[in-house]
């Protein structure tokens, strides 16, 4: 099974954004963003692309899947 590692928290903090501010900019609930940051939720492809675009990064720079064996 693969584990999702996300850099959303670091990117958000580097731009001094609250979860609420980023969630509003992305059109999602703050709780959804919290689950994404904590690896409890895998984003849809569209949401992953929206997040990457917001930060001017590629999807691969924001999200990483690591195979667990």
CHARMM internal coordinates of N, CA and C (Angstrom, degrees):
IC EDIT
DIST 1 N 1 CA 1.4601
DIST 1 CA 1 C 1.5345
ANGL 1 N 1 CA 1 C 109.17
DIST 1 C 2 N 1.3172
ANGL 1 CA 1 C 2 N 116.49
DIHE 1 N 1 CA 1 C 2 N 143.94
DIST 2 N 2 CA 1.4612
ANGL 1 C 2 N 2 CA 121.13
DIHE 1 CA 1 C 2 N 2 CA -177.90
DIST 2 CA 2 C 1.5217
ANGL 2 N 2 CA 2 C 110.94
DIHE 1 C 2 N 2 CA 2 C -95.95
DIST 2 C 3 N 1.3063
ANGL 2 CA 2 C 3 N 114.83
DIHE 2 N 2 CA 2 C 3 N 144.14
DIST 3 N 3 CA 1.4668
ANGL 2 C 3 N 3 CA 121.28
DIHE 2 CA 2 C 3 N 3 CA 176.72
DIST 3 CA 3 C 1.5238
ANGL 3 N 3 CA 3 C 107.78
DIHE 2 C 3 N 3 CA 3 C -106.30
DIST 3 C 4 N 1.3240
ANGL 3 CA 3 C 4 N 115.82
DIHE 3 N 3 CA 3 C 4 N 137.28
DIST 4 N 4 CA 1.4574
ANGL 3 C 4 N 4 CA 121.03
DIHE 3 CA 3 C 4 N 4 CA 178.49
DIST 4 CA 4 C 1.5241
ANGL 4 N 4 CA 4 C 109.36
DIHE 3 C 4 N 4 CA 4 C -92.51
DIST 4 C 5 N 1.3129
ANGL 4 CA 4 C 5 N 115.33
DIHE 4 N 4 CA 4 C 5 N 124.54
DIST 5 N 5 CA 1.4654
ANGL 4 C 5 N 5 CA 121.08
DIHE 4 CA 4 C 5 N 5 CA 174.29
DIST 5 CA 5 C 1.5223
ANGL 5 N 5 CA 5 C 106.36
DIHE 4 C 5 N 5 CA 5 C -110.67
DIST 5 C 6 N 1.3131
ANGL 5 CA 5 C 6 N 116.43
DIHE 5 N 5 CA 5 C 6 N 129.80
DIST 6 N 6 CA 1.4602
ANGL 5 C 6 N 6 CA 120.90
DIHE 5 CA 5 C 6 N 6 CA -177.67
DIST 6 CA 6 C 1.5231
ANGL 6 N 6 CA 6 C 110.79
DIHE 5 C 6 N 6 CA 6 C -125.12
DIST 6 C 7 N 1.3098
ANGL 6 CA 6 C 7 N 114.76
DIHE 6 N 6 CA 6 C 7 N 146.87
DIST 7 N 7 CA 1.4676
ANGL 6 C 7 N 7 CA 121.42
DIHE 6 CA 6 C 7 N 7 CA 178.60
DIST 7 CA 7 C 1.5294
ANGL 7 N 7 CA 7 C 111.37
DIHE 6 C 7 N 7 CA 7 C -106.78
DIST 7 C 8 N 1.3293
ANGL 7 CA 7 C 8 N 116.08
DIHE 7 N 7 CA 7 C 8 N 17.48
DIST 8 N 8 CA 1.4644
ANGL 7 C 8 N 8 CA 120.07
DIHE 7 CA 7 C 8 N 8 CA -177.32
DIST 8 CA 8 C 1.5257
ANGL 8 N 8 CA 8 C 110.75
DIHE 7 C 8 N 8 CA 8 C -58.36
DIST 8 C 9 N 1.3171
ANGL 8 CA 8 C 9 N 117.02
DIHE 8 N 8 CA 8 C 9 N -46.11
DIST 9 N 9 CA 1.4669
ANGL 8 C 9 N 9 CA 120.96
DIHE 8 CA 8 C 9 N 9 CA -177.51
DIST 9 CA 9 C 1.5293
ANGL 9 N 9 CA 9 C 110.70
DIHE 8 C 9 N 9 CA 9 C -57.65
DIST 9 C 10 N 1.3253
ANGL 9 CA 9 C 10 N 116.86
DIHE 9 N 9 CA 9 C 10 N -48.60
DIST 10 N 10 CA 1.4640
ANGL 9 C 10 N 10 CA 120.19
DIHE 9 CA 9 C 10 N 10 CA -179.30
DIST 10 CA 10 C 1.5228
ANGL 10 N 10 CA 10 C 111.96
DIHE 9 C 10 N 10 CA 10 C -63.43
DIST 10 C 11 N 1.3305
ANGL 10 CA 10 C 11 N 116.20
DIHE 10 N 10 CA 10 C 11 N -42.12
DIST 11 N 11 CA 1.4663
ANGL 10 C 11 N 11 CA 119.74
DIHE 10 CA 10 C 11 N 11 CA 179.28
DIST 11 CA 11 C 1.5258
ANGL 11 N 11 CA 11 C 110.77
DIHE 10 C 11 N 11 CA 11 C -65.38
DIST 11 C 12 N 1.3009
ANGL 11 CA 11 C 12 N 116.19
DIHE 11 N 11 CA 11 C 12 N -42.52
DIST 12 N 12 CA 1.4668
ANGL 11 C 12 N 12 CA 120.82
DIHE 11 CA 11 C 12 N 12 CA 179.93
DIST 12 CA 12 C 1.5268
ANGL 12 N 12 CA 12 C 110.40
DIHE 11 C 12 N 12 CA 12 C -62.74
DIST 12 C 13 N 1.3232
ANGL 12 CA 12 C 13 N 116.76
DIHE 12 N 12 CA 12 C 13 N -46.59
DIST 13 N 13 CA 1.4727
ANGL 12 C 13 N 13 CA 120.82
DIHE 12 CA 12 C 13 N 13 CA -179.14
DIST 13 CA 13 C 1.5267
ANGL 13 N 13 CA 13 C 111.99
DIHE 12 C 13 N 13 CA 13 C -64.98
DIST 13 C 14 N 1.3373
ANGL 13 CA 13 C 14 N 116.34
DIHE 13 N 13 CA 13 C 14 N -36.08
DIST 14 N 14 CA 1.4681
ANGL 13 C 14 N 14 CA 119.80
DIHE 13 CA 13 C 14 N 14 CA -179.76
DIST 14 CA 14 C 1.5235
ANGL 14 N 14 CA 14 C 111.18
DIHE 13 C 14 N 14 CA 14 C -64.76
DIST 14 C 15 N 1.3303
ANGL 14 CA 14 C 15 N 116.63
DIHE 14 N 14 CA 14 C 15 N -24.86
DIST 15 N 15 CA 1.4666
ANGL 14 C 15 N 15 CA 120.35
DIHE 14 CA 14 C 15 N 15 CA 178.04
DIST 15 CA 15 C 1.5240
ANGL 15 N 15 CA 15 C 112.06
DIHE 14 C 15 N 15 CA 15 C -101.43
DIST 15 C 16 N 1.3432
ANGL 15 CA 15 C 16 N 115.49
DIHE 15 N 15 CA 15 C 16 N 10.01
DIST 16 N 16 CA 1.4712
ANGL 15 C 16 N 16 CA 122.18
DIHE 15 CA 15 C 16 N 16 CA 177.37
DIST 16 CA 16 C 1.5287
ANGL 16 N 16 CA 16 C 112.29
DIHE 15 C 16 N 16 CA 16 C 55.20
DIST 16 C 17 N 1.3304
ANGL 16 CA 16 C 17 N 115.54
DIHE 16 N 16 CA 16 C 17 N 43.81
DIST 17 N 17 CA 1.4608
ANGL 16 C 17 N 17 CA 121.63
DIHE 16 CA 16 C 17 N 17 CA 178.51
DIST 17 CA 17 C 1.5216
ANGL 17 N 17 CA 17 C 109.20
DIHE 16 C 17 N 17 CA 17 C -104.07
DIST 17 C 18 N 1.3213
ANGL 17 CA 17 C 18 N 116.45
DIHE 17 N 17 CA 17 C 18 N 141.44
DIST 18 N 18 CA 1.4610
ANGL 17 C 18 N 18 CA 120.25
DIHE 17 CA 17 C 18 N 18 CA 171.71
DIST 18 CA 18 C 1.5277
ANGL 18 N 18 CA 18 C 107.90
DIHE 17 C 18 N 18 CA 18 C -81.55
DIST 18 C 19 N 1.3234
ANGL 18 CA 18 C 19 N 116.06
DIHE 18 N 18 CA 18 C 19 N 164.08
DIST 19 N 19 CA 1.4593
ANGL 18 C 19 N 19 CA 119.33
DIHE 18 CA 18 C 19 N 19 CA 175.34
DIST 19 CA 19 C 1.5249
ANGL 19 N 19 CA 19 C 110.03
DIHE 18 C 19 N 19 CA 19 C -58.48
DIST 19 C 20 N 1.3222
ANGL 19 CA 19 C 20 N 116.35
DIHE 19 N 19 CA 19 C 20 N -41.87
DIST 20 N 20 CA 1.4626
ANGL 19 C 20 N 20 CA 120.61
DIHE 19 CA 19 C 20 N 20 CA -179.59
DIST 20 CA 20 C 1.5149
ANGL 20 N 20 CA 20 C 112.74
DIHE 19 C 20 N 20 CA 20 C -61.25
DIST 20 C 21 N 1.3201
ANGL 20 CA 20 C 21 N 116.73
DIHE 20 N 20 CA 20 C 21 N -42.08
DIST 21 N 21 CA 1.4642
ANGL 20 C 21 N 21 CA 120.59
DIHE 20 CA 20 C 21 N 21 CA -179.88
DIST 21 CA 21 C 1.5256
ANGL 21 N 21 CA 21 C 111.41
DIHE 20 C 21 N 21 CA 21 C -64.66
DIST 21 C 22 N 1.3323
ANGL 21 CA 21 C 22 N 116.36
DIHE 21 N 21 CA 21 C 22 N -45.44
DIST 22 N 22 CA 1.4573
ANGL 21 C 22 N 22 CA 119.30
DIHE 21 CA 21 C 22 N 22 CA -179.48
DIST 22 CA 22 C 1.5271
ANGL 22 N 22 CA 22 C 110.57
DIHE 21 C 22 N 22 CA 22 C -68.13
DIST 22 C 23 N 1.3184
ANGL 22 CA 22 C 23 N 116.66
DIHE 22 N 22 CA 22 C 23 N -42.24
DIST 23 N 23 CA 1.4626
ANGL 22 C 23 N 23 CA 120.21
DIHE 22 CA 22 C 23 N 23 CA 179.21
DIST 23 CA 23 C 1.5304
ANGL 23 N 23 CA 23 C 110.24
DIHE 22 C 23 N 23 CA 23 C -59.05
DIST 23 C 24 N 1.3165
ANGL 23 CA 23 C 24 N 117.01
DIHE 23 N 23 CA 23 C 24 N -43.92
DIST 24 N 24 CA 1.4643
ANGL 23 C 24 N 24 CA 120.68
DIHE 23 CA 23 C 24 N 24 CA 179.14
DIST 24 CA 24 C 1.5204
ANGL 24 N 24 CA 24 C 111.10
DIHE 23 C 24 N 24 CA 24 C -62.41
DIST 24 C 25 N 1.3240
ANGL 24 CA 24 C 25 N 117.06
DIHE 24 N 24 CA 24 C 25 N -42.25
DIST 25 N 25 CA 1.4620
ANGL 24 C 25 N 25 CA 120.93
DIHE 24 CA 24 C 25 N 25 CA 179.53
DIST 25 CA 25 C 1.5258
ANGL 25 N 25 CA 25 C 111.74
DIHE 24 C 25 N 25 CA 25 C -63.87
DIST 25 C 26 N 1.3317
ANGL 25 CA 25 C 26 N 116.05
DIHE 25 N 25 CA 25 C 26 N -31.36
DIST 26 N 26 CA 1.4663
ANGL 25 C 26 N 26 CA 120.74
DIHE 25 CA 25 C 26 N 26 CA -178.90
DIST 26 CA 26 C 1.5316
ANGL 26 N 26 CA 26 C 112.73
DIHE 25 C 26 N 26 CA 26 C -90.42
DIST 26 C 27 N 1.3285
ANGL 26 CA 26 C 27 N 116.67
DIHE 26 N 26 CA 26 C 27 N -11.44
DIST 27 N 27 CA 1.4616
ANGL 26 C 27 N 27 CA 120.61
DIHE 26 CA 26 C 27 N 27 CA -179.67
DIST 27 CA 27 C 1.5203
ANGL 27 N 27 CA 27 C 113.07
DIHE 26 C 27 N 27 CA 27 C 76.47
DIST 27 C 28 N 1.3445
ANGL 27 CA 27 C 28 N 115.90
DIHE 27 N 27 CA 27 C 28 N 32.15
DIST 28 N 28 CA 1.4666
ANGL 27 C 28 N 28 CA 120.85
DIHE 27 CA 27 C 28 N 28 CA 178.19
DIST 28 CA 28 C 1.5249
ANGL 28 N 28 CA 28 C 109.07
DIHE 27 C 28 N 28 CA 28 C -126.27
DIST 28 C 29 N 1.3224
ANGL 28 CA 28 C 29 N 116.06
DIHE 28 N 28 CA 28 C 29 N 169.50
DIST 29 N 29 CA 1.4669
ANGL 28 C 29 N 29 CA 120.41
DIHE 28 CA 28 C 29 N 29 CA 178.12
DIST 29 CA 29 C 1.5277
ANGL 29 N 29 CA 29 C 109.81
DIHE 28 C 29 N 29 CA 29 C -78.60
DIST 29 C 30 N 1.3204
ANGL 29 CA 29 C 30 N 116.17
DIHE 29 N 29 CA 29 C 30 N 150.74
DIST 30 N 30 CA 1.4580
ANGL 29 C 30 N 30 CA 121.06
DIHE 29 CA 29 C 30 N 30 CA 178.26
DIST 30 CA 30 C 1.5268
ANGL 30 N 30 CA 30 C 110.44
DIHE 29 C 30 N 30 CA 30 C -59.57
DIST 30 C 31 N 1.3251
ANGL 30 CA 30 C 31 N 116.91
DIHE 30 N 30 CA 30 C 31 N -37.04
DIST 31 N 31 CA 1.4601
ANGL 30 C 31 N 31 CA 121.03
DIHE 30 CA 30 C 31 N 31 CA -179.92
DIST 31 CA 31 C 1.5292
ANGL 31 N 31 CA 31 C 111.17
DIHE 30 C 31 N 31 CA 31 C -63.09
DIST 31 C 32 N 1.3226
ANGL 31 CA 31 C 32 N 116.63
DIHE 31 N 31 CA 31 C 32 N -37.50
DIST 32 N 32 CA 1.4628
ANGL 31 C 32 N 32 CA 120.95
DIHE 31 CA 31 C 32 N 32 CA 177.43
DIST 32 CA 32 C 1.5216
ANGL 32 N 32 CA 32 C 109.99
DIHE 31 C 32 N 32 CA 32 C -63.09
DIST 32 C 33 N 1.3181
ANGL 32 CA 32 C 33 N 116.51
DIHE 32 N 32 CA 32 C 33 N -43.62
DIST 33 N 33 CA 1.4602
ANGL 32 C 33 N 33 CA 120.86
DIHE 32 CA 32 C 33 N 33 CA 178.44
DIST 33 CA 33 C 1.5254
ANGL 33 N 33 CA 33 C 110.80
DIHE 32 C 33 N 33 CA 33 C -63.16
DIST 33 C 34 N 1.3104
ANGL 33 CA 33 C 34 N 116.80
DIHE 33 N 33 CA 33 C 34 N -41.79
DIST 34 N 34 CA 1.4655
ANGL 33 C 34 N 34 CA 121.01
DIHE 33 CA 33 C 34 N 34 CA 177.94
DIST 34 CA 34 C 1.5265
ANGL 34 N 34 CA 34 C 110.55
DIHE 33 C 34 N 34 CA 34 C -59.23
DIST 34 C 35 N 1.3344
ANGL 34 CA 34 C 35 N 116.57
DIHE 34 N 34 CA 34 C 35 N -45.00
DIST 35 N 35 CA 1.4687
ANGL 34 C 35 N 35 CA 120.34
DIHE 34 CA 34 C 35 N 35 CA 179.08
DIST 35 CA 35 C 1.5350
ANGL 35 N 35 CA 35 C 110.99
DIHE 34 C 35 N 35 CA 35 C -64.41
DIST 35 C 36 N 1.3129
ANGL 35 CA 35 C 36 N 116.88
DIHE 35 N 35 CA 35 C 36 N -37.11
DIST 36 N 36 CA 1.4645
ANGL 35 C 36 N 36 CA 120.18
DIHE 35 CA 35 C 36 N 36 CA 176.95
DIST 36 CA 36 C 1.5243
ANGL 36 N 36 CA 36 C 110.88
DIHE 35 C 36 N 36 CA 36 C -63.31
DIST 36 C 37 N 1.3316
ANGL 36 CA 36 C 37 N 116.21
DIHE 36 N 36 CA 36 C 37 N -46.66
DIST 37 N 37 CA 1.4640
ANGL 36 C 37 N 37 CA 120.95
DIHE 36 CA 36 C 37 N 37 CA -178.43
DIST 37 CA 37 C 1.5225
ANGL 37 N 37 CA 37 C 111.80
DIHE 36 C 37 N 37 CA 37 C -62.78
DIST 37 C 38 N 1.3204
ANGL 37 CA 37 C 38 N 116.96
DIHE 37 N 37 CA 37 C 38 N -31.18
DIST 38 N 38 CA 1.4597
ANGL 37 C 38 N 38 CA 121.39
DIHE 37 CA 37 C 38 N 38 CA -177.04
DIST 38 CA 38 C 1.5285
ANGL 38 N 38 CA 38 C 113.29
DIHE 37 C 38 N 38 CA 38 C -94.84
DIST 38 C 39 N 1.3296
ANGL 38 CA 38 C 39 N 116.53
DIHE 38 N 38 CA 38 C 39 N 6.33
DIST 39 N 39 CA 1.4598
ANGL 38 C 39 N 39 CA 120.39
DIHE 38 CA 38 C 39 N 39 CA 177.52
DIST 39 CA 39 C 1.5156
ANGL 39 N 39 CA 39 C 114.54
DIHE 38 C 39 N 39 CA 39 C 70.59
DIST 39 C 40 N 1.3356
ANGL 39 CA 39 C 40 N 117.59
DIHE 39 N 39 CA 39 C 40 N 19.77
DIST 40 N 40 CA 1.4612
ANGL 39 C 40 N 40 CA 121.49
DIHE 39 CA 39 C 40 N 40 CA -179.84
DIST 40 CA 40 C 1.5236
ANGL 40 N 40 CA 40 C 112.21
DIHE 39 C 40 N 40 CA 40 C -93.51
DIST 40 C 41 N 1.3228
ANGL 40 CA 40 C 41 N 116.52
DIHE 40 N 40 CA 40 C 41 N -4.05
DIST 41 N 41 CA 1.4578
ANGL 40 C 41 N 41 CA 121.13
DIHE 40 CA 40 C 41 N 41 CA -175.44
DIST 41 CA 41 C 1.5203
ANGL 41 N 41 CA 41 C 108.33
DIHE 40 C 41 N 41 CA 41 C -146.11
DIST 41 C 42 N 1.3174
ANGL 41 CA 41 C 42 N 117.09
DIHE 41 N 41 CA 41 C 42 N 132.02
DIST 42 N 42 CA 1.4594
ANGL 41 C 42 N 42 CA 121.58
DIHE 41 CA 41 C 42 N 42 CA 174.87
DIST 42 CA 42 C 1.5248
ANGL 42 N 42 CA 42 C 108.46
DIHE 41 C 42 N 42 CA 42 C -95.21
DIST 42 C 43 N 1.3140
ANGL 42 CA 42 C 43 N 117.23
DIHE 42 N 42 CA 42 C 43 N 127.12
DIST 43 N 43 CA 1.4588
ANGL 42 C 43 N 43 CA 119.37
DIHE 42 CA 42 C 43 N 43 CA -177.26
DIST 43 CA 43 C 1.5263
ANGL 43 N 43 CA 43 C 111.89
DIHE 42 C 43 N 43 CA 43 C -73.40
DIST 43 C 44 N 1.3183
ANGL 43 CA 43 C 44 N 115.01
DIHE 43 N 43 CA 43 C 44 N 156.48
DIST 44 N 44 CA 1.4569
ANGL 43 C 44 N 44 CA 119.70
DIHE 43 CA 43 C 44 N 44 CA 170.04
DIST 44 CA 44 C 1.5289
ANGL 44 N 44 CA 44 C 107.30
DIHE 43 C 44 N 44 CA 44 C -66.97
DIST 44 C 45 N 1.3147
ANGL 44 CA 44 C 45 N 116.21
DIHE 44 N 44 CA 44 C 45 N 163.81
DIST 45 N 45 CA 1.4607
ANGL 44 C 45 N 45 CA 119.44
DIHE 44 CA 44 C 45 N 45 CA 178.56
DIST 45 CA 45 C 1.5244
ANGL 45 N 45 CA 45 C 110.49
DIHE 44 C 45 N 45 CA 45 C -60.52
DIST 45 C 46 N 1.3309
ANGL 45 CA 45 C 46 N 116.48
DIHE 45 N 45 CA 45 C 46 N -41.15
DIST 46 N 46 CA 1.4714
ANGL 45 C 46 N 46 CA 119.64
DIHE 45 CA 45 C 46 N 46 CA 179.81
DIST 46 CA 46 C 1.5141
ANGL 46 N 46 CA 46 C 111.39
DIHE 45 C 46 N 46 CA 46 C -62.44
DIST 46 C 47 N 1.3320
ANGL 46 CA 46 C 47 N 117.35
DIHE 46 N 46 CA 46 C 47 N -44.76
DIST 47 N 47 CA 1.4584
ANGL 46 C 47 N 47 CA 119.96
DIHE 46 CA 46 C 47 N 47 CA -179.89
DIST 47 CA 47 C 1.5204
ANGL 47 N 47 CA 47 C 110.86
DIHE 46 C 47 N 47 CA 47 C -65.38
DIST 47 C 48 N 1.3228
ANGL 47 CA 47 C 48 N 117.60
DIHE 47 N 47 CA 47 C 48 N -41.68
DIST 48 N 48 CA 1.4680
ANGL 47 C 48 N 48 CA 120.62
DIHE 47 CA 47 C 48 N 48 CA 177.84
DIST 48 CA 48 C 1.5262
ANGL 48 N 48 CA 48 C 110.14
DIHE 47 C 48 N 48 CA 48 C -59.41
DIST 48 C 49 N 1.3241
ANGL 48 CA 48 C 49 N 116.55
DIHE 48 N 48 CA 48 C 49 N -42.22
DIST 49 N 49 CA 1.4632
ANGL 48 C 49 N 49 CA 120.58
DIHE 48 CA 48 C 49 N 49 CA 179.36
DIST 49 CA 49 C 1.5278
ANGL 49 N 49 CA 49 C 111.44
DIHE 48 C 49 N 49 CA 49 C -68.38
DIST 49 C 50 N 1.3309
ANGL 49 CA 49 C 50 N 116.84
DIHE 49 N 49 CA 49 C 50 N -38.50
DIST 50 N 50 CA 1.4682
ANGL 49 C 50 N 50 CA 120.60
DIHE 49 CA 49 C 50 N 50 CA 178.01
DIST 50 CA 50 C 1.5306
ANGL 50 N 50 CA 50 C 110.86
DIHE 49 C 50 N 50 CA 50 C -63.16
DIST 50 C 51 N 1.3203
ANGL 50 CA 50 C 51 N 116.36
DIHE 50 N 50 CA 50 C 51 N -42.82
DIST 51 N 51 CA 1.4707
ANGL 50 C 51 N 51 CA 120.44
DIHE 50 CA 50 C 51 N 51 CA 179.91
DIST 51 CA 51 C 1.5233
ANGL 51 N 51 CA 51 C 109.96
DIHE 50 C 51 N 51 CA 51 C -64.34
DIST 51 C 52 N 1.3271
ANGL 51 CA 51 C 52 N 116.81
DIHE 51 N 51 CA 51 C 52 N -47.31
DIST 52 N 52 CA 1.4644
ANGL 51 C 52 N 52 CA 120.40
DIHE 51 CA 51 C 52 N 52 CA 179.58
DIST 52 CA 52 C 1.5282
ANGL 52 N 52 CA 52 C 110.87
DIHE 51 C 52 N 52 CA 52 C -60.00
DIST 52 C 53 N 1.3229
ANGL 52 CA 52 C 53 N 116.43
DIHE 52 N 52 CA 52 C 53 N -44.40
DIST 53 N 53 CA 1.4687
ANGL 52 C 53 N 53 CA 121.03
DIHE 52 CA 52 C 53 N 53 CA -179.92
DIST 53 CA 53 C 1.5264
ANGL 53 N 53 CA 53 C 110.45
DIHE 52 C 53 N 53 CA 53 C -62.46
DIST 53 C 54 N 1.3288
ANGL 53 CA 53 C 54 N 117.54
DIHE 53 N 53 CA 53 C 54 N -40.96
DIST 54 N 54 CA 1.4629
ANGL 53 C 54 N 54 CA 121.38
DIHE 53 CA 53 C 54 N 54 CA -179.99
DIST 54 CA 54 C 1.5264
ANGL 54 N 54 CA 54 C 110.82
DIHE 53 C 54 N 54 CA 54 C -56.30
DIST 54 C 55 N 1.3297
ANGL 54 CA 54 C 55 N 116.18
DIHE 54 N 54 CA 54 C 55 N -41.07
DIST 55 N 55 CA 1.4626
ANGL 54 C 55 N 55 CA 120.62
DIHE 54 CA 54 C 55 N 55 CA -177.64
DIST 55 CA 55 C 1.5239
ANGL 55 N 55 CA 55 C 113.12
DIHE 54 C 55 N 55 CA 55 C -91.65
DIST 55 C 56 N 1.3391
ANGL 55 CA 55 C 56 N 117.95
DIHE 55 N 55 CA 55 C 56 N 0.52
DIST 56 N 56 CA 1.4602
ANGL 55 C 56 N 56 CA 120.61
DIHE 55 CA 55 C 56 N 56 CA -179.57
DIST 56 CA 56 C 1.5178
ANGL 56 N 56 CA 56 C 112.52
DIHE 55 C 56 N 56 CA 56 C 69.17
DIST 56 C 57 N 1.3293
ANGL 56 CA 56 C 57 N 116.48
DIHE 56 N 56 CA 56 C 57 N 33.10
DIST 57 N 57 CA 1.4638
ANGL 56 C 57 N 57 CA 122.43
DIHE 56 CA 56 C 57 N 57 CA -178.20
DIST 57 CA 57 C 1.5170
ANGL 57 N 57 CA 57 C 109.64
DIHE 56 C 57 N 57 CA 57 C -122.19
DIST 57 C 58 N 1.3247
ANGL 57 CA 57 C 58 N 115.67
DIHE 57 N 57 CA 57 C 58 N 167.44
DIST 58 N 58 CA 1.4639
ANGL 57 C 58 N 58 CA 119.53
DIHE 57 CA 57 C 58 N 58 CA 171.82
DIST 58 CA 58 C 1.5280
ANGL 58 N 58 CA 58 C 107.91
DIHE 57 C 58 N 58 CA 58 C -84.32
DIST 58 C 59 N 1.3191
ANGL 58 CA 58 C 59 N 116.51
DIHE 58 N 58 CA 58 C 59 N 160.46
DIST 59 N 59 CA 1.4622
ANGL 58 C 59 N 59 CA 120.54
DIHE 58 CA 58 C 59 N 59 CA 178.13
DIST 59 CA 59 C 1.5254
ANGL 59 N 59 CA 59 C 109.86
DIHE 58 C 59 N 59 CA 59 C -57.43
DIST 59 C 60 N 1.3281
ANGL 59 CA 59 C 60 N 116.78
DIHE 59 N 59 CA 59 C 60 N -39.21
DIST 60 N 60 CA 1.4662
ANGL 59 C 60 N 60 CA 121.53
DIHE 59 CA 59 C 60 N 60 CA -179.14
DIST 60 CA 60 C 1.5379
ANGL 60 N 60 CA 60 C 112.55
DIHE 59 C 60 N 60 CA 60 C -65.48
DIST 60 C 61 N 1.3336
ANGL 60 CA 60 C 61 N 116.99
DIHE 60 N 60 CA 60 C 61 N -26.49
DIST 61 N 61 CA 1.4655
ANGL 60 C 61 N 61 CA 120.60
DIHE 60 CA 60 C 61 N 61 CA 177.80
DIST 61 CA 61 C 1.5262
ANGL 61 N 61 CA 61 C 111.78
DIHE 60 C 61 N 61 CA 61 C -77.14
DIST 61 C 62 N 1.3225
ANGL 61 CA 61 C 62 N 117.45
DIHE 61 N 61 CA 61 C 62 N -21.64
DIST 62 N 62 CA 1.4557
ANGL 61 C 62 N 62 CA 122.03
DIHE 61 CA 61 C 62 N 62 CA -177.64
DIST 62 CA 62 C 1.5367
ANGL 62 N 62 CA 62 C 111.89
DIHE 61 C 62 N 62 CA 62 C -99.47
DIST 62 C 63 N 1.3259
ANGL 62 CA 62 C 63 N 116.03
DIHE 62 N 62 CA 62 C 63 N -36.82
DIST 63 N 63 CA 1.4652
ANGL 62 C 63 N 63 CA 121.30
DIHE 62 CA 62 C 63 N 63 CA -175.95
DIST 63 CA 63 C 1.5243
ANGL 63 N 63 CA 63 C 110.35
DIHE 62 C 63 N 63 CA 63 C -123.53
DIST 63 C 64 N 1.3147
ANGL 63 CA 63 C 64 N 115.28
DIHE 63 N 63 CA 63 C 64 N 141.89
DIST 64 N 64 CA 1.4567
ANGL 63 C 64 N 64 CA 121.18
DIHE 63 CA 63 C 64 N 64 CA 175.93
DIST 64 CA 64 C 1.5204
ANGL 64 N 64 CA 64 C 109.33
DIHE 63 C 64 N 64 CA 64 C -138.70
DIST 64 C 65 N 1.3073
ANGL 64 CA 64 C 65 N 115.76
DIHE 64 N 64 CA 64 C 65 N 131.28
DIST 65 N 65 CA 1.4719
ANGL 64 C 65 N 65 CA 120.58
DIHE 64 CA 64 C 65 N 65 CA 175.28
DIST 65 CA 65 C 1.5129
ANGL 65 N 65 CA 65 C 107.92
DIHE 64 C 65 N 65 CA 65 C -100.81
DIST 65 C 66 N 1.3248
ANGL 65 CA 65 C 66 N 115.95
DIHE 65 N 65 CA 65 C 66 N 127.72
DIST 66 N 66 CA 1.4612
ANGL 65 C 66 N 66 CA 122.16
DIHE 65 CA 65 C 66 N 66 CA 179.85
DIST 66 CA 66 C 1.5155
ANGL 66 N 66 CA 66 C 107.99
DIHE 65 C 66 N 66 CA 66 C -116.30
DIST 66 C 67 N 1.3146
ANGL 66 CA 66 C 67 N 116.72
DIHE 66 N 66 CA 66 C 67 N 123.54
DIST 67 N 67 CA 1.4562
ANGL 66 C 67 N 67 CA 120.96
DIHE 66 CA 66 C 67 N 67 CA 177.38
DIST 67 CA 67 C 1.5174
ANGL 67 N 67 CA 67 C 109.99
DIHE 66 C 67 N 67 CA 67 C -71.90
DIST 67 C 68 N 1.3229
ANGL 67 CA 67 C 68 N 115.89
DIHE 67 N 67 CA 67 C 68 N 128.75
DIST 68 N 68 CA 1.4583
ANGL 67 C 68 N 68 CA 121.07
DIHE 67 CA 67 C 68 N 68 CA 175.61
DIST 68 CA 68 C 1.5180
ANGL 68 N 68 CA 68 C 107.95
DIHE 67 C 68 N 68 CA 68 C -99.10
DIST 68 C 69 N 1.3037
ANGL 68 CA 68 C 69 N 116.26
DIHE 68 N 68 CA 68 C 69 N 131.81
DIST 69 N 69 CA 1.4696
ANGL 68 C 69 N 69 CA 119.32
DIHE 68 CA 68 C 69 N 69 CA 179.38
DIST 69 CA 69 C 1.4934
ANGL 69 N 69 CA 69 C 110.46
DIHE 68 C 69 N 69 CA 69 C -126.46
END
COOR INIT
IC SEED 1 N 1 CA 1 C
IC BUILD
